[in-house]
Amino acid sequence: MAEQEEVMLTVKQIAKRMSVDEKTVRNWITKQDLKAFNVGGRRPEYRIKPSDFEEFLNLRRAGN
């Protein structure tokens, strides 16, 4: 049986869930606070695994 692919989140989706600007999410990615994959070309277009987003949230809740 094939492994089910994880649905990736966009910067826009993360920004909406966190009630922040998309630029803030990109800053978290740039600072490597939030893991993301660049699927774009010259202009970065990021995708985030839901599990990485959960990890990010847990670290923020813990105050790290």
Backbone atoms as SQL, in Angstrom:
CREATE TABLE atoms (id INTEGER PRIMARY KEY, chain TEXT, resi INTEGER, resn TEXT, atom TEXT, x REAL, y REAL, z REAL);
INSERT INTO atoms VALUES
  (1, 'A', 1, 'MET', 'N', 0.845, -1.184, 0.000),
  (2, 'A', 1, 'MET', 'CA', 0.000, 0.000, 0.000),
  (3, 'A', 1, 'MET', 'C', 0.890, 1.247, 0.000),
  (4, 'A', 2, 'ALA', 'N', 0.562, 2.194, -0.854),
  (5, 'A', 2, 'ALA', 'CA', 1.356, 3.418, -0.967),
  (6, 'A', 2, 'ALA', 'C', 1.139, 4.303, 0.255),
  (7, 'A', 3, 'GLU', 'N', 2.210, 4.981, 0.625),
  (8, 'A', 3, 'GLU', 'CA', 2.137, 5.908, 1.753),
  (9, 'A', 3, 'GLU', 'C', 1.345, 7.139, 1.334),
  (10, 'A', 4, 'GLN', 'N', 0.434, 7.590, 2.178),
  (11, 'A', 4, 'GLN', 'CA', -0.393, 8.753, 1.863),
  (12, 'A', 4, 'GLN', 'C', 0.427, 10.028, 2.020),
  (13, 'A', 5, 'GLU', 'N', 0.350, 10.887, 0.994),
  (14, 'A', 5, 'GLU', 'CA', 1.087, 12.151, 1.047),
  (15, 'A', 5, 'GLU', 'C', 0.422, 13.111, 2.022),
  (16, 'A', 6, 'GLU', 'N', 1.267, 13.854, 2.724),
  (17, 'A', 6, 'GLU', 'CA', 0.780, 14.862, 3.658),
  (18, 'A', 6, 'GLU', 'C', 0.415, 16.124, 2.870),
  (19, 'A', 7, 'VAL', 'N', -0.751, 16.671, 3.130),
  (20, 'A', 7, 'VAL', 'CA', -1.177, 17.902, 2.462),
  (21, 'A', 7, 'VAL', 'C', -0.366, 19.051, 3.039),
  (22, 'A', 8, 'MET', 'N', 0.269, 19.812, 2.163),
  (23, 'A', 8, 'MET', 'CA', 1.123, 20.909, 2.592),
  (24, 'A', 8, 'MET', 'C', 0.305, 22.191, 2.747),
  (25, 'A', 9, 'LEU', 'N', 0.744, 23.024, 3.683),
  (26, 'A', 9, 'LEU', 'CA', 0.106, 24.316, 3.937),
  (27, 'A', 9, 'LEU', 'C', 0.879, 25.424, 3.229),
  (28, 'A', 10, 'THR', 'N', 0.182, 26.477, 2.867),
  (29, 'A', 10, 'THR', 'CA', 0.820, 27.630, 2.239),
  (30, 'A', 10, 'THR', 'C', 1.109, 28.699, 3.290),
  (31, 'A', 11, 'VAL', 'N', 1.926, 29.661, 2.912),
  (32, 'A', 11, 'VAL', 'CA', 2.217, 30.799, 3.784),
  (33, 'A', 11, 'VAL', 'C', 0.914, 31.529, 4.112),
  (34, 'A', 12, 'LYS', 'N', 0.067, 31.681, 3.123),
  (35, 'A', 12, 'LYS', 'CA', -1.215, 32.369, 3.318),
  (36, 'A', 12, 'LYS', 'C', -2.082, 31.639, 4.350),
  (37, 'A', 13, 'GLN', 'N', -2.133, 30.320, 4.276),
  (38, 'A', 13, 'GLN', 'CA', -2.929, 29.539, 5.230),
  (39, 'A', 13, 'GLN', 'C', -2.386, 29.672, 6.654),
  (40, 'A', 14, 'ILE', 'N', -1.066, 29.617, 6.791),
  (41, 'A', 14, 'ILE', 'CA', -0.442, 29.756, 8.114),
  (42, 'A', 14, 'ILE', 'C', -0.733, 31.149, 8.674),
  (43, 'A', 15, 'ALA', 'N', -0.578, 32.173, 7.824),
  (44, 'A', 15, 'ALA', 'CA', -0.831, 33.553, 8.258),
  (45, 'A', 15, 'ALA', 'C', -2.267, 33.706, 8.755),
  (46, 'A', 16, 'LYS', 'N', -3.206, 33.124, 8.039),
  (47, 'A', 16, 'LYS', 'CA', -4.613, 33.219, 8.431),
  (48, 'A', 16, 'LYS', 'C', -4.849, 32.512, 9.767),
  (49, 'A', 17, 'ARG', 'N', -4.279, 31.330, 9.932),
  (50, 'A', 17, 'ARG', 'CA', -4.462, 30.574, 11.180),
  (51, 'A', 17, 'ARG', 'C', -3.845, 31.280, 12.378),
  (52, 'A', 18, 'MET', 'N', -2.746, 31.996, 12.142),
  (53, 'A', 18, 'MET', 'CA', -2.032, 32.671, 13.225),
  (54, 'A', 18, 'MET', 'C', -2.467, 34.126, 13.392),
  (55, 'A', 19, 'SER', 'N', -3.314, 34.615, 12.502),
  (56, 'A', 19, 'SER', 'CA', -3.766, 36.017, 12.500),
  (57, 'A', 19, 'SER', 'C', -2.590, 36.986, 12.424),
  (58, 'A', 20, 'VAL', 'N', -1.678, 36.681, 11.494),
  (59, 'A', 20, 'VAL', 'CA', -0.519, 37.537, 11.251),
  (60, 'A', 20, 'VAL', 'C', -0.402, 37.788, 9.751),
  (61, 'A', 21, 'ASP', 'N', 0.458, 38.712, 9.389),
  (62, 'A', 21, 'ASP', 'CA', 0.720, 39.019, 7.995),
  (63, 'A', 21, 'ASP', 'C', 1.564, 37.909, 7.364),
  (64, 'A', 22, 'GLU', 'N', 1.428, 37.702, 6.072),
  (65, 'A', 22, 'GLU', 'CA', 2.231, 36.701, 5.365),
  (66, 'A', 22, 'GLU', 'C', 3.724, 36.990, 5.507),
  (67, 'A', 23, 'LYS', 'N', 4.083, 38.263, 5.576),
  (68, 'A', 23, 'LYS', 'CA', 5.491, 38.641, 5.737),
  (69, 'A', 23, 'LYS', 'C', 6.047, 38.089, 7.053),
  (70, 'A', 24, 'THR', 'N', 5.238, 38.079, 8.091),
  (71, 'A', 24, 'THR', 'CA', 5.659, 37.529, 9.385),
  (72, 'A', 24, 'THR', 'C', 5.977, 36.044, 9.250),
  (73, 'A', 25, 'VAL', 'N', 5.130, 35.316, 8.531),
  (74, 'A', 25, 'VAL', 'CA', 5.366, 33.881, 8.321),
  (75, 'A', 25, 'VAL', 'C', 6.664, 33.674, 7.538),
  (76, 'A', 26, 'ARG', 'N', 6.873, 34.479, 6.507),
  (77, 'A', 26, 'ARG', 'CA', 8.119, 34.364, 5.728),
  (78, 'A', 26, 'ARG', 'C', 9.340, 34.671, 6.599),
  (79, 'A', 27, 'ASN', 'N', 9.205, 35.620, 7.518),
  (80, 'A', 27, 'ASN', 'CA', 10.309, 35.922, 8.440),
  (81, 'A', 27, 'ASN', 'C', 10.608, 34.723, 9.333),
  (82, 'A', 28, 'TRP', 'N', 9.572, 34.041, 9.834),
  (83, 'A', 28, 'TRP', 'CA', 9.787, 32.837, 10.646),
  (84, 'A', 28, 'TRP', 'C', 10.534, 31.782, 9.841),
  (85, 'A', 29, 'ILE', 'N', 10.178, 31.660, 8.562),
  (86, 'A', 29, 'ILE', 'CA', 10.843, 30.683, 7.691),
  (87, 'A', 29, 'ILE', 'C', 12.294, 31.085, 7.473),
  (88, 'A', 30, 'THR', 'N', 12.534, 32.355, 7.180),
  (89, 'A', 30, 'THR', 'CA', 13.894, 32.852, 6.956),
  (90, 'A', 30, 'THR', 'C', 14.772, 32.649, 8.179),
  (91, 'A', 31, 'LYS', 'N', 14.200, 32.858, 9.372),
  (92, 'A', 31, 'LYS', 'CA', 14.955, 32.680, 10.622),
  (93, 'A', 31, 'LYS', 'C', 15.046, 31.209, 11.026),
  (94, 'A', 32, 'GLN', 'N', 14.441, 30.346, 10.224),
  (95, 'A', 32, 'GLN', 'CA', 14.408, 28.897, 10.460),
  (96, 'A', 32, 'GLN', 'C', 13.663, 28.525, 11.737),
  (97, 'A', 33, 'ASP', 'N', 12.737, 29.373, 12.149),
  (98, 'A', 33, 'ASP', 'CA', 11.859, 29.044, 13.270),
  (99, 'A', 33, 'ASP', 'C', 10.762, 28.082, 12.807),
  (100, 'A', 34, 'LEU', 'N', 10.370, 28.224, 11.547),
  (101, 'A', 34, 'LEU', 'CA', 9.331, 27.393, 10.949),
  (102, 'A', 34, 'LEU', 'C', 9.934, 26.690, 9.737),
  (103, 'A', 35, 'LYS', 'N', 9.894, 25.365, 9.743),
  (104, 'A', 35, 'LYS', 'CA', 10.435, 24.586, 8.620),
  (105, 'A', 35, 'LYS', 'C', 9.506, 24.707, 7.424),
  (106, 'A', 36, 'ALA', 'N', 10.115, 24.887, 6.238),
  (107, 'A', 36, 'ALA', 'CA', 9.319, 25.004, 5.020),
  (108, 'A', 36, 'ALA', 'C', 10.136, 24.529, 3.829),
  (109, 'A', 37, 'PHE', 'N', 9.434, 24.183, 2.764),
  (110, 'A', 37, 'PHE', 'CA', 10.055, 23.774, 1.511),
  (111, 'A', 37, 'PHE', 'C', 9.787, 24.845, 0.474),
  (112, 'A', 38, 'ASN', 'N', 10.834, 25.235, -0.256),
  (113, 'A', 38, 'ASN', 'CA', 10.682, 26.204, -1.333),
  (114, 'A', 38, 'ASN', 'C', 10.337, 25.438, -2.605),
  (115, 'A', 39, 'VAL', 'N', 9.128, 25.617, -3.102),
  (116, 'A', 39, 'VAL', 'CA', 8.700, 24.939, -4.322),
  (117, 'A', 39, 'VAL', 'C', 8.649, 25.910, -5.503),
  (118, 'A', 40, 'GLY', 'N', 9.126, 27.131, -5.279),
  (119, 'A', 40, 'GLY', 'CA', 9.112, 28.152, -6.317),
  (120, 'A', 40, 'GLY', 'C', 10.405, 28.166, -7.111),
  (121, 'A', 41, 'GLY', 'N', 10.492, 29.076, -8.007),
  (122, 'A', 41, 'GLY', 'CA', 11.683, 29.250, -8.820),
  (123, 'A', 41, 'GLY', 'C', 12.503, 30.412, -8.299),
  (124, 'A', 42, 'ARG', 'N', 12.598, 31.450, -9.117),
  (125, 'A', 42, 'ARG', 'CA', 13.356, 32.642, -8.706),
  (126, 'A', 42, 'ARG', 'C', 12.738, 33.304, -7.484),
  (127, 'A', 43, 'ARG', 'N', 11.422, 33.316, -7.464),
  (128, 'A', 43, 'ARG', 'CA', 10.715, 33.902, -6.320),
  (129, 'A', 43, 'ARG', 'C', 10.271, 32.756, -5.407),
  (130, 'A', 44, 'PRO', 'N', 10.733, 32.765, -4.167),
  (131, 'A', 44, 'PRO', 'CA', 10.387, 31.662, -3.261),
  (132, 'A', 44, 'PRO', 'C', 8.881, 31.505, -3.072),
  (133, 'A', 45, 'GLU', 'N', 8.451, 30.274, -3.107),
  (134, 'A', 45, 'GLU', 'CA', 7.062, 29.927, -2.811),
  (135, 'A', 45, 'GLU', 'C', 7.129, 28.746, -1.845),
  (136, 'A', 46, 'TYR', 'N', 6.734, 28.979, -0.623),
  (137, 'A', 46, 'TYR', 'CA', 6.946, 27.991, 0.433),
  (138, 'A', 46, 'TYR', 'C', 5.727, 27.122, 0.685),
  (139, 'A', 47, 'ARG', 'N', 6.016, 25.881, 1.102),
  (140, 'A', 47, 'ARG', 'CA', 4.998, 24.948, 1.578),
  (141, 'A', 47, 'ARG', 'C', 5.474, 24.402, 2.921),
  (142, 'A', 48, 'ILE', 'N', 4.522, 24.221, 3.832),
  (143, 'A', 48, 'ILE', 'CA', 4.838, 23.793, 5.195),
  (144, 'A', 48, 'ILE', 'C', 4.054, 22.521, 5.497),
  (145, 'A', 49, 'LYS', 'N', 4.749, 21.525, 6.047),
  (146, 'A', 49, 'LYS', 'CA', 4.070, 20.303, 6.477),
  (147, 'A', 49, 'LYS', 'C', 3.240, 20.622, 7.716),
  (148, 'A', 50, 'PRO', 'N', 2.037, 20.084, 7.808),
  (149, 'A', 50, 'PRO', 'CA', 1.230, 20.290, 9.016),
  (150, 'A', 50, 'PRO', 'C', 1.967, 19.859, 10.285),
  (151, 'A', 51, 'SER', 'N', 2.741, 18.792, 10.208),
  (152, 'A', 51, 'SER', 'CA', 3.492, 18.329, 11.385),
  (153, 'A', 51, 'SER', 'C', 4.556, 19.341, 11.797),
  (154, 'A', 52, 'ASP', 'N', 5.177, 20.016, 10.824),
  (155, 'A', 52, 'ASP', 'CA', 6.164, 21.055, 11.141),
  (156, 'A', 52, 'ASP', 'C', 5.479, 22.285, 11.737),
  (157, 'A', 53, 'PHE', 'N', 4.283, 22.585, 11.258),
  (158, 'A', 53, 'PHE', 'CA', 3.519, 23.701, 11.818),
  (159, 'A', 53, 'PHE', 'C', 3.137, 23.403, 13.265),
  (160, 'A', 54, 'GLU', 'N', 2.712, 22.173, 13.539),
  (161, 'A', 54, 'GLU', 'CA', 2.372, 21.770, 14.911),
  (162, 'A', 54, 'GLU', 'C', 3.586, 21.884, 15.830),
  (163, 'A', 55, 'GLU', 'N', 4.743, 21.458, 15.332),
  (164, 'A', 55, 'GLU', 'CA', 5.984, 21.560, 16.116),
  (165, 'A', 55, 'GLU', 'C', 6.296, 23.023, 16.430),
  (166, 'A', 56, 'PHE', 'N', 6.136, 23.882, 15.437),
  (167, 'A', 56, 'PHE', 'CA', 6.351, 25.316, 15.606),
  (168, 'A', 56, 'PHE', 'C', 5.421, 25.872, 16.688),
  (169, 'A', 57, 'LEU', 'N', 4.149, 25.490, 16.625),
  (170, 'A', 57, 'LEU', 'CA', 3.175, 25.958, 17.622),
  (171, 'A', 57, 'LEU', 'C', 3.536, 25.476, 19.022),
  (172, 'A', 58, 'ASN', 'N', 3.935, 24.225, 19.136),
  (173, 'A', 58, 'ASN', 'CA', 4.310, 23.667, 20.440),
  (174, 'A', 58, 'ASN', 'C', 5.509, 24.392, 21.033),
  (175, 'A', 59, 'LEU', 'N', 6.491, 24.722, 20.212),
  (176, 'A', 59, 'LEU', 'CA', 7.668, 25.453, 20.686),
  (177, 'A', 59, 'LEU', 'C', 7.287, 26.860, 21.133),
  (178, 'A', 60, 'ARG', 'N', 6.379, 27.494, 20.412),
  (179, 'A', 60, 'ARG', 'CA', 5.927, 28.841, 20.794),
  (180, 'A', 60, 'ARG', 'C', 5.166, 28.802, 22.113),
  (181, 'A', 61, 'ARG', 'N', 4.347, 27.778, 22.283),
  (182, 'A', 61, 'ARG', 'CA', 3.585, 27.637, 23.536),
  (183, 'A', 61, 'ARG', 'C', 4.516, 27.403, 24.719),
  (184, 'A', 62, 'ALA', 'N', 5.605, 26.683, 24.467),
  (185, 'A', 62, 'ALA', 'CA', 6.565, 26.372, 25.529),
  (186, 'A', 62, 'ALA', 'C', 7.454, 27.571, 25.844),
  (187, 'A', 63, 'GLY', 'N', 7.404, 28.590, 24.983),
  (188, 'A', 63, 'GLY', 'CA', 8.189, 29.802, 25.225),
  (189, 'A', 63, 'GLY', 'C', 9.599, 29.735, 24.697),
  (190, 'A', 64, 'ASN', 'N', 9.865, 28.804, 23.789),
  (191, 'A', 64, 'ASN', 'CA', 11.208, 28.676, 23.188),
  (192, 'A', 64, 'ASN', 'C', 11.327, 29.523, 21.960);
